[in-house]
Amino acid sequence: MDPIVTPIIAAGYYWHLPILILVISLVYSATRHDDWKIISIEAYRWGVRMLSFLGMIGLILYIITLLP
């Protein structure tokens, strides 16, 4: 396959990422708390943590690809 076309095809995988992060953070928070207000606050916190972690991994991998 042409290297330029490959990222375009692979970009479809990333559409599921926000839904997956939302579901994981909601389920994890719901296993720890009973009140919906606390569950939503904790789900938001876990979502931010996961996005930060995945963003750092993506940034590190991008920097590695730029190295000669």
PDB file with one MODEL, atoms N, CA, C and O in Angstrom:
MODEL        1
ATOM      1  N   MET A   1       0.827  -1.192   0.000  1.00  0.00           N
ATOM      2  CA  MET A   1       0.000   0.000   0.000  1.00  0.00           C
ATOM      3  C   MET A   1       0.868   1.251   0.000  1.00  0.00           C
ATOM      4  O   MET A   1       2.001   1.246   0.480  1.00  0.00           O
ATOM      5  N   ASP A   2       0.324   2.282  -0.532  1.00  0.00           N
ATOM      6  CA  ASP A   2       1.017   3.561  -0.554  1.00  0.00           C
ATOM      7  C   ASP A   2       1.073   4.133   0.866  1.00  0.00           C
ATOM      8  O   ASP A   2       0.048   4.151   1.546  1.00  0.00           O
ATOM      9  N   PRO A   3       2.252   4.609   1.344  1.00  0.00           N
ATOM     10  CA  PRO A   3       2.353   5.117   2.716  1.00  0.00           C
ATOM     11  C   PRO A   3       1.472   6.329   2.998  1.00  0.00           C
ATOM     12  O   PRO A   3       1.129   6.574   4.155  1.00  0.00           O
ATOM     13  N   ILE A   4       1.101   7.087   1.982  1.00  0.00           N
ATOM     14  CA  ILE A   4       0.266   8.269   2.202  1.00  0.00           C
ATOM     15  C   ILE A   4      -1.183   7.850   2.471  1.00  0.00           C
ATOM     16  O   ILE A   4      -1.884   8.515   3.234  1.00  0.00           O
ATOM     17  N   VAL A   5      -1.628   6.776   1.863  1.00  0.00           N
ATOM     18  CA  VAL A   5      -3.006   6.331   2.008  1.00  0.00           C
ATOM     19  C   VAL A   5      -3.216   5.592   3.334  1.00  0.00           C
ATOM     20  O   VAL A   5      -4.315   5.631   3.887  1.00  0.00           O
ATOM     21  N   THR A   6      -2.199   4.930   3.845  1.00  0.00           N
ATOM     22  CA  THR A   6      -2.328   4.125   5.060  1.00  0.00           C
ATOM     23  C   THR A   6      -2.840   4.922   6.254  1.00  0.00           C
ATOM     24  O   THR A   6      -3.750   4.433   6.923  1.00  0.00           O
ATOM     25  N   PRO A   7      -2.319   6.134   6.583  1.00  0.00           N
ATOM     26  CA  PRO A   7      -2.878   6.865   7.722  1.00  0.00           C
ATOM     27  C   PRO A   7      -4.338   7.262   7.530  1.00  0.00           C
ATOM     28  O   PRO A   7      -5.086   7.360   8.503  1.00  0.00           O
ATOM     29  N   ILE A   8      -4.747   7.490   6.294  1.00  0.00           N
ATOM     30  CA  ILE A   8      -6.143   7.848   6.043  1.00  0.00           C
ATOM     31  C   ILE A   8      -7.051   6.667   6.367  1.00  0.00           C
ATOM     32  O   ILE A   8      -8.123   6.846   6.945  1.00  0.00           O
ATOM     33  N   ILE A   9      -6.632   5.475   6.001  1.00  0.00           N
ATOM     34  CA  ILE A   9      -7.417   4.281   6.309  1.00  0.00           C
ATOM     35  C   ILE A   9      -7.406   4.017   7.809  1.00  0.00           C
ATOM     36  O   ILE A   9      -8.436   3.659   8.379  1.00  0.00           O
ATOM     37  N   ALA A  10      -6.259   4.189   8.455  1.00  0.00           N
ATOM     38  CA  ALA A  10      -6.130   3.925   9.890  1.00  0.00           C
ATOM     39  C   ALA A  10      -6.840   4.976  10.738  1.00  0.00           C
ATOM     40  O   ALA A  10      -7.102   4.726  11.914  1.00  0.00           O
ATOM     41  N   ALA A  11      -7.156   6.125  10.187  1.00  0.00           N
ATOM     42  CA  ALA A  11      -7.803   7.186  10.968  1.00  0.00           C
ATOM     43  C   ALA A  11      -9.204   6.792  11.413  1.00  0.00           C
ATOM     44  O   ALA A  11      -9.723   7.367  12.370  1.00  0.00           O
ATOM     45  N   GLY A  12      -9.817   5.847  10.761  1.00  0.00           N
ATOM     46  CA  GLY A  12     -11.144   5.389  11.155  1.00  0.00           C
ATOM     47  C   GLY A  12     -11.177   4.745  12.528  1.00  0.00           C
ATOM     48  O   GLY A  12     -12.220   4.734  13.183  1.00  0.00           O
ATOM     49  N   TYR A  13     -10.053   4.210  12.970  1.00  0.00           N
ATOM     50  CA  TYR A  13      -9.994   3.584  14.291  1.00  0.00           C
ATOM     51  C   TYR A  13     -10.153   4.608  15.401  1.00  0.00           C
ATOM     52  O   TYR A  13     -10.640   4.273  16.481  1.00  0.00           O
ATOM     53  N   TYR A  14      -9.761   5.820  15.164  1.00  0.00           N
ATOM     54  CA  TYR A  14      -9.773   6.836  16.210  1.00  0.00           C
ATOM     55  C   TYR A  14     -11.156   7.420  16.465  1.00  0.00           C
ATOM     56  O   TYR A  14     -11.330   8.142  17.447  1.00  0.00           O
ATOM     57  N   TRP A  15     -12.137   7.141  15.629  1.00  0.00           N
ATOM     58  CA  TRP A  15     -13.495   7.630  15.865  1.00  0.00           C
ATOM     59  C   TRP A  15     -14.121   6.956  17.079  1.00  0.00           C
ATOM     60  O   TRP A  15     -15.015   7.524  17.707  1.00  0.00           O
ATOM     61  N   HIS A  16     -13.669   5.765  17.413  1.00  0.00           N
ATOM     62  CA  HIS A  16     -14.215   5.032  18.553  1.00  0.00           C
ATOM     63  C   HIS A  16     -13.582   5.449  19.872  1.00  0.00           C
ATOM     64  O   HIS A  16     -14.109   5.119  20.935  1.00  0.00           O
ATOM     65  N   LEU A  17     -12.483   6.154  19.831  1.00  0.00           N
ATOM     66  CA  LEU A  17     -11.743   6.500  21.043  1.00  0.00           C
ATOM     67  C   LEU A  17     -12.545   7.348  22.030  1.00  0.00           C
ATOM     68  O   LEU A  17     -12.547   7.009  23.213  1.00  0.00           O
ATOM     69  N   PRO A  18     -13.229   8.430  21.629  1.00  0.00           N
ATOM     70  CA  PRO A  18     -13.996   9.202  22.622  1.00  0.00           C
ATOM     71  C   PRO A  18     -15.112   8.398  23.284  1.00  0.00           C
ATOM     72  O   PRO A  18     -15.352   8.539  24.483  1.00  0.00           O
ATOM     73  N   ILE A  19     -15.791   7.556  22.508  1.00  0.00           N
ATOM     74  CA  ILE A  19     -16.856   6.733  23.079  1.00  0.00           C
ATOM     75  C   ILE A  19     -16.276   5.720  24.052  1.00  0.00           C
ATOM     76  O   ILE A  19     -16.841   5.486  25.120  1.00  0.00           O
ATOM     77  N   LEU A  20     -15.158   5.125  23.691  1.00  0.00           N
ATOM     78  CA  LEU A  20     -14.509   4.148  24.556  1.00  0.00           C
ATOM     79  C   LEU A  20     -14.034   4.782  25.855  1.00  0.00           C
ATOM     80  O   LEU A  20     -14.199   4.192  26.923  1.00  0.00           O
ATOM     81  N   ILE A  21     -13.449   5.968  25.783  1.00  0.00           N
ATOM     82  CA  ILE A  21     -12.998   6.669  26.990  1.00  0.00           C
ATOM     83  C   ILE A  21     -14.188   7.019  27.874  1.00  0.00           C
ATOM     84  O   ILE A  21     -14.115   6.871  29.094  1.00  0.00           O
ATOM     85  N   LEU A  22     -15.273   7.477  27.280  1.00  0.00           N
ATOM     86  CA  LEU A  22     -16.472   7.818  28.053  1.00  0.00           C
ATOM     87  C   LEU A  22     -17.049   6.596  28.768  1.00  0.00           C
ATOM     88  O   LEU A  22     -17.378   6.667  29.952  1.00  0.00           O
ATOM     89  N   VAL A  23     -17.170   5.491  28.060  1.00  0.00           N
ATOM     90  CA  VAL A  23     -17.748   4.284  28.650  1.00  0.00           C
ATOM     91  C   VAL A  23     -16.856   3.730  29.753  1.00  0.00           C
ATOM     92  O   VAL A  23     -17.349   3.359  30.818  1.00  0.00           O
ATOM     93  N   ILE A  24     -15.558   3.671  29.513  1.00  0.00           N
ATOM     94  CA  ILE A  24     -14.637   3.147  30.526  1.00  0.00           C
ATOM     95  C   ILE A  24     -14.661   4.009  31.774  1.00  0.00           C
ATOM     96  O   ILE A  24     -14.723   3.482  32.885  1.00  0.00           O
ATOM     97  N   SER A  25     -14.614   5.317  31.613  1.00  0.00           N
ATOM     98  CA  SER A  25     -14.596   6.186  32.787  1.00  0.00           C
ATOM     99  C   SER A  25     -15.921   6.134  33.547  1.00  0.00           C
ATOM    100  O   SER A  25     -15.923   6.195  34.776  1.00  0.00           O
ATOM    101  N   LEU A  26     -17.048   6.023  32.840  1.00  0.00           N
ATOM    102  CA  LEU A  26     -18.340   5.901  33.521  1.00  0.00           C
ATOM    103  C   LEU A  26     -18.465   4.586  34.286  1.00  0.00           C
ATOM    104  O   LEU A  26     -18.932   4.573  35.425  1.00  0.00           O
ATOM    105  N   VAL A  27     -18.056   3.493  33.673  1.00  0.00           N
ATOM    106  CA  VAL A  27     -18.153   2.196  34.338  1.00  0.00           C
ATOM    107  C   VAL A  27     -17.221   2.141  35.539  1.00  0.00           C
ATOM    108  O   VAL A  27     -17.608   1.658  36.603  1.00  0.00           O
ATOM    109  N   TYR A  28     -16.000   2.631  35.378  1.00  0.00           N
ATOM    110  CA  TYR A  28     -15.058   2.614  36.497  1.00  0.00           C
ATOM    111  C   TYR A  28     -15.574   3.472  37.651  1.00  0.00           C
ATOM    112  O   TYR A  28     -15.488   3.062  38.809  1.00  0.00           O
ATOM    113  N   SER A  29     -16.099   4.632  37.356  1.00  0.00           N
ATOM    114  CA  SER A  29     -16.624   5.512  38.402  1.00  0.00           C
ATOM    115  C   SER A  29     -17.870   4.921  39.054  1.00  0.00           C
ATOM    116  O   SER A  29     -18.074   5.080  40.258  1.00  0.00           O
ATOM    117  N   ALA A  30     -18.694   4.249  38.277  1.00  0.00           N
ATOM    118  CA  ALA A  30     -19.913   3.661  38.833  1.00  0.00           C
ATOM    119  C   ALA A  30     -19.614   2.478  39.746  1.00  0.00           C
ATOM    120  O   ALA A  30     -20.408   2.166  40.634  1.00  0.00           O
ATOM    121  N   THR A  31     -18.476   1.816  39.536  1.00  0.00           N
ATOM    122  CA  THR A  31     -18.125   0.719  40.434  1.00  0.00           C
ATOM    123  C   THR A  31     -17.607   1.228  41.765  1.00  0.00           C
ATOM    124  O   THR A  31     -17.557   0.474  42.737  1.00  0.00           O
ATOM    125  N   ARG A  32     -17.222   2.488  41.824  1.00  0.00           N
ATOM    126  CA  ARG A  32     -16.669   3.047  43.053  1.00  0.00           C
ATOM    127  C   ARG A  32     -17.676   3.878  43.852  1.00  0.00           C
ATOM    128  O   ARG A  32     -17.528   4.023  45.065  1.00  0.00           O
ATOM    129  N   HIS A  33     -18.688   4.418  43.194  1.00  0.00           N
ATOM    130  CA  HIS A  33     -19.619   5.340  43.853  1.00  0.00           C
ATOM    131  C   HIS A  33     -21.061   4.973  43.525  1.00  0.00           C
ATOM    132  O   HIS A  33     -21.328   4.261  42.557  1.00  0.00           O
ATOM    133  N   ASP A  34     -21.991   5.471  44.349  1.00  0.00           N
ATOM    134  CA  ASP A  34     -23.417   5.194  44.147  1.00  0.00           C
ATOM    135  C   ASP A  34     -24.204   6.410  43.673  1.00  0.00           C
ATOM    136  O   ASP A  34     -25.234   6.253  43.019  1.00  0.00           O
ATOM    137  N   ASP A  35     -23.750   7.595  43.982  1.00  0.00           N
ATOM    138  CA  ASP A  35     -24.465   8.824  43.640  1.00  0.00           C
ATOM    139  C   ASP A  35     -24.090   9.259  42.221  1.00  0.00           C
ATOM    140  O   ASP A  35     -22.912   9.278  41.861  1.00  0.00           O
ATOM    141  N   TRP A  36     -25.118   9.615  41.404  1.00  0.00           N
ATOM    142  CA  TRP A  36     -24.860   9.987  40.012  1.00  0.00           C
ATOM    143  C   TRP A  36     -24.015  11.248  39.893  1.00  0.00           C
ATOM    144  O   TRP A  36     -23.236  11.379  38.950  1.00  0.00           O
ATOM    145  N   LYS A  37     -24.154  12.164  40.820  1.00  0.00           N
ATOM    146  CA  LYS A  37     -23.356  13.389  40.761  1.00  0.00           C
ATOM    147  C   LYS A  37     -21.876  13.061  40.946  1.00  0.00           C
ATOM    148  O   LYS A  37     -21.027  13.572  40.216  1.00  0.00           O
ATOM    149  N   ILE A  38     -21.573  12.216  41.916  1.00  0.00           N
ATOM    150  CA  ILE A  38     -20.181  11.827  42.157  1.00  0.00           C
ATOM    151  C   ILE A  38     -19.658  10.977  40.999  1.00  0.00           C
ATOM    152  O   ILE A  38     -18.498  11.102  40.606  1.00  0.00           O
ATOM    153  N   ILE A  39     -20.518  10.113  40.457  1.00  0.00           N
ATOM    154  CA  ILE A  39     -20.111   9.286  39.319  1.00  0.00           C
ATOM    155  C   ILE A  39     -19.725  10.162  38.135  1.00  0.00           C
ATOM    156  O   ILE A  39     -18.708   9.911  37.489  1.00  0.00           O
ATOM    157  N   SER A  40     -20.522  11.185  37.841  1.00  0.00           N
ATOM    158  CA  SER A  40     -20.217  12.050  36.695  1.00  0.00           C
ATOM    159  C   SER A  40     -18.948  12.862  36.927  1.00  0.00           C
ATOM    160  O   SER A  40     -18.173  13.073  35.994  1.00  0.00           O
ATOM    161  N   ILE A  41     -18.727  13.320  38.154  1.00  0.00           N
ATOM    162  CA  ILE A  41     -17.501  14.073  38.454  1.00  0.00           C
ATOM    163  C   ILE A  41     -16.277  13.179  38.292  1.00  0.00           C
ATOM    164  O   ILE A  41     -15.291  13.573  37.670  1.00  0.00           O
ATOM    165  N   GLU A  42     -16.344  11.976  38.854  1.00  0.00           N
ATOM    166  CA  GLU A  42     -15.220  11.047  38.749  1.00  0.00           C
ATOM    167  C   GLU A  42     -15.009  10.578  37.308  1.00  0.00           C
ATOM    168  O   GLU A  42     -13.869  10.389  36.883  1.00  0.00           O
ATOM    169  N   ALA A  43     -16.087  10.391  36.559  1.00  0.00           N
ATOM    170  CA  ALA A  43     -15.956   9.997  35.158  1.00  0.00           C
ATOM    171  C   ALA A  43     -15.257  11.091  34.363  1.00  0.00           C
ATOM    172  O   ALA A  43     -14.423  10.801  33.505  1.00  0.00           O
ATOM    173  N   TYR A  44     -15.591  12.340  34.645  1.00  0.00           N
ATOM    174  CA  TYR A  44     -14.915  13.450  33.978  1.00  0.00           C
ATOM    175  C   TYR A  44     -13.427  13.451  34.313  1.00  0.00           C
ATOM    176  O   TYR A  44     -12.585  13.620  33.431  1.00  0.00           O
ATOM    177  N   ARG A  45     -13.108  13.260  35.595  1.00  0.00           N
ATOM    178  CA  ARG A  45     -11.697  13.237  36.008  1.00  0.00           C
ATOM    179  C   ARG A  45     -10.938  12.099  35.331  1.00  0.00           C
ATOM    180  O   ARG A  45      -9.826  12.298  34.843  1.00  0.00           O
ATOM    181  N   TRP A  46     -11.536  10.907  35.301  1.00  0.00           N
ATOM    182  CA  TRP A  46     -10.882   9.782  34.658  1.00  0.00           C
ATOM    183  C   TRP A  46     -10.747   9.997  33.152  1.00  0.00           C
ATOM    184  O   TRP A  46      -9.748   9.594  32.556  1.00  0.00           O
ATOM    185  N   GLY A  47     -11.734  10.620  32.539  1.00  0.00           N
ATOM    186  CA  GLY A  47     -11.634  10.922  31.116  1.00  0.00           C
ATOM    187  C   GLY A  47     -10.483  11.863  30.814  1.00  0.00           C
ATOM    188  O   GLY A  47      -9.757  11.677  29.838  1.00  0.00           O
ATOM    189  N   VAL A  48     -10.319  12.881  31.660  1.00  0.00           N
ATOM    190  CA  VAL A  48      -9.205  13.823  31.479  1.00  0.00           C
ATOM    191  C   VAL A  48      -7.875  13.102  31.669  1.00  0.00           C
ATOM    192  O   VAL A  48      -6.929  13.329  30.915  1.00  0.00           O
ATOM    193  N   ARG A  49      -7.804  12.239  32.670  1.00  0.00           N
ATOM    194  CA  ARG A  49      -6.556  11.496  32.910  1.00  0.00           C
ATOM    195  C   ARG A  49      -6.212  10.590  31.736  1.00  0.00           C
ATOM    196  O   ARG A  49      -5.058  10.535  31.311  1.00  0.00           O
ATOM    197  N   MET A  50      -7.207   9.877  31.207  1.00  0.00           N
ATOM    198  CA  MET A  50      -6.945   8.979  30.083  1.00  0.00           C
ATOM    199  C   MET A  50      -6.556   9.751  28.829  1.00  0.00           C
ATOM    200  O   MET A  50      -5.644   9.346  28.107  1.00  0.00           O
ATOM    201  N   LEU A  51      -7.241  10.861  28.567  1.00  0.00           N
ATOM    202  CA  LEU A  51      -6.881  11.670  27.401  1.00  0.00           C
ATOM    203  C   LEU A  51      -5.478  12.237  27.536  1.00  0.00           C
ATOM    204  O   LEU A  51      -4.732  12.284  26.558  1.00  0.00           O
ATOM    205  N   SER A  52      -5.112  12.663  28.728  1.00  0.00           N
ATOM    206  CA  SER A  52      -3.763  13.183  28.955  1.00  0.00           C
ATOM    207  C   SER A  52      -2.723  12.093  28.741  1.00  0.00           C
ATOM    208  O   SER A  52      -1.706  12.317  28.085  1.00  0.00           O
ATOM    209  N   PHE A  53      -2.978  10.921  29.291  1.00  0.00           N
ATOM    210  CA  PHE A  53      -2.046   9.807  29.153  1.00  0.00           C
ATOM    211  C   PHE A  53      -1.883   9.398  27.691  1.00  0.00           C
ATOM    212  O   PHE A  53      -0.761   9.234  27.211  1.00  0.00           O
ATOM    213  N   LEU A  54      -3.001   9.233  26.984  1.00  0.00           N
ATOM    214  CA  LEU A  54      -2.933   8.851  25.579  1.00  0.00           C
ATOM    215  C   LEU A  54      -2.320   9.955  24.720  1.00  0.00           C
ATOM    216  O   LEU A  54      -1.622   9.673  23.745  1.00  0.00           O
ATOM    217  N   GLY A  55      -2.581  11.208  25.082  1.00  0.00           N
ATOM    218  CA  GLY A  55      -1.969  12.321  24.361  1.00  0.00           C
ATOM    219  C   GLY A  55      -0.462  12.354  24.533  1.00  0.00           C
ATOM    220  O   GLY A  55       0.269  12.628  23.581  1.00  0.00           O
ATOM    221  N   MET A  56       0.009  12.074  25.751  1.00  0.00           N
ATOM    222  CA  MET A  56       1.456  12.032  25.978  1.00  0.00           C
ATOM    223  C   MET A  56       2.106  10.895  25.203  1.00  0.00           C
ATOM    224  O   MET A  56       3.188  11.062  24.639  1.00  0.00           O
ATOM    225  N   ILE A  57       1.454   9.748  25.176  1.00  0.00           N
ATOM    226  CA  ILE A  57       1.993   8.626  24.401  1.00  0.00           C
ATOM    227  C   ILE A  57       2.052   8.987  22.919  1.00  0.00           C
ATOM    228  O   ILE A  57       3.050   8.716  22.251  1.00  0.00           O
ATOM    229  N   GLY A  58       0.993   9.594  22.409  1.00  0.00           N
ATOM    230  CA  GLY A  58       0.990  10.015  21.012  1.00  0.00           C
ATOM    231  C   GLY A  58       2.067  11.036  20.708  1.00  0.00           C
ATOM    232  O   GLY A  58       2.707  10.973  19.658  1.00  0.00           O
ATOM    233  N   LEU A  59       2.273  11.984  21.625  1.00  0.00           N
ATOM    234  CA  LEU A  59       3.315  12.993  21.433  1.00  0.00           C
ATOM    235  C   LEU A  59       4.704  12.363  21.441  1.00  0.00           C
ATOM    236  O   LEU A  59       5.550  12.716  20.620  1.00  0.00           O
ATOM    237  N   ILE A  60       4.941  11.445  22.355  1.00  0.00           N
ATOM    238  CA  ILE A  60       6.238  10.768  22.412  1.00  0.00           C
ATOM    239  C   ILE A  60       6.482   9.967  21.136  1.00  0.00           C
ATOM    240  O   ILE A  60       7.582  10.000  20.585  1.00  0.00           O
ATOM    241  N   LEU A  61       5.472   9.252  20.668  1.00  0.00           N
ATOM    242  CA  LEU A  61       5.634   8.490  19.430  1.00  0.00           C
ATOM    243  C   LEU A  61       5.861   9.404  18.230  1.00  0.00           C
ATOM    244  O   LEU A  61       6.627   9.067  17.328  1.00  0.00           O
ATOM    245  N   TYR A  62       5.199  10.554  18.218  1.00  0.00           N
ATOM    246  CA  TYR A  62       5.410  11.513  17.134  1.00  0.00           C
ATOM    247  C   TYR A  62       6.833  12.058  17.157  1.00  0.00           C
ATOM    248  O   TYR A  62       7.468  12.189  16.111  1.00  0.00           O
ATOM    249  N   ILE A  63       7.334  12.375  18.349  1.00  0.00           N
ATOM    250  CA  ILE A  63       8.705  12.885  18.472  1.00  0.00           C
ATOM    251  C   ILE A  63       9.705  11.819  18.044  1.00  0.00           C
ATOM    252  O   ILE A  63      10.710  12.132  17.406  1.00  0.00           O
ATOM    253  N   ILE A  64       9.436  10.562  18.392  1.00  0.00           N
ATOM    254  CA  ILE A  64      10.336   9.479  17.992  1.00  0.00           C
ATOM    255  C   ILE A  64      10.388   9.353  16.474  1.00  0.00           C
ATOM    256  O   ILE A  64      11.449   9.073  15.916  1.00  0.00           O
ATOM    257  N   THR A  65       9.263   9.554  15.798  1.00  0.00           N
ATOM    258  CA  THR A  65       9.268   9.445  14.337  1.00  0.00           C
ATOM    259  C   THR A  65      10.030  10.585  13.678  1.00  0.00           C
ATOM    260  O   THR A  65      10.489  10.449  12.544  1.00  0.00           O
ATOM    261  N   LEU A  66      10.171  11.711  14.379  1.00  0.00           N
ATOM    262  CA  LEU A  66      10.900  12.837  13.806  1.00  0.00           C
ATOM    263  C   LEU A  66      12.411  12.700  13.945  1.00  0.00           C
ATOM    264  O   LEU A  66      13.164  13.381  13.249  1.00  0.00           O
ATOM    265  N   LEU A  67      12.857  11.824  14.841  1.00  0.00           N
ATOM    266  CA  LEU A  67      14.293  11.648  15.040  1.00  0.00           C
ATOM    267  C   LEU A  67      14.919  11.002  13.812  1.00  0.00           C
ATOM    268  O   LEU A  67      14.313  10.137  13.179  1.00  0.00           O
ATOM    269  N   PRO A  68      16.146  11.431  13.474  1.00  0.00           N
ATOM    270  CA  PRO A  68      16.791  10.860  12.273  1.00  0.00           C
ATOM    271  C   PRO A  68      17.265   9.441  12.457  1.00  0.00           C
ATOM    272  O   PRO A  68      17.820   8.850  11.530  1.00  0.00           O
TER     273      PRO A  68
ENDMDL
END
